[in-house]
């Protein structure tokens, strides 16, 4: 829907927490865009600029009004709250 938040997850190939975030969103029936930063230095820099973090997962929830909330790691309470 138009009012649904857009979800983007920055991941790497061997990140167990990334898989956990993706499973959580899947159980909620939410679509997301996955950006694997392991082999893409430009996307890694983008992730660091957005989050201030070098570790994954970084989950970016963009609201319908353009505001963004960022969850670092497997932070279900932050993700759930941001999805509101």
Secondary structure, DSSP 8 states (H G I E B T S, - for coil): -TTS-EEEEEE-TT-HHHHHHHHHHHHTT---EEEE-TT-HHHHHHHHHHHS-SSS-EEEEE-TTS-EEEEESS-HHHHHHHH-
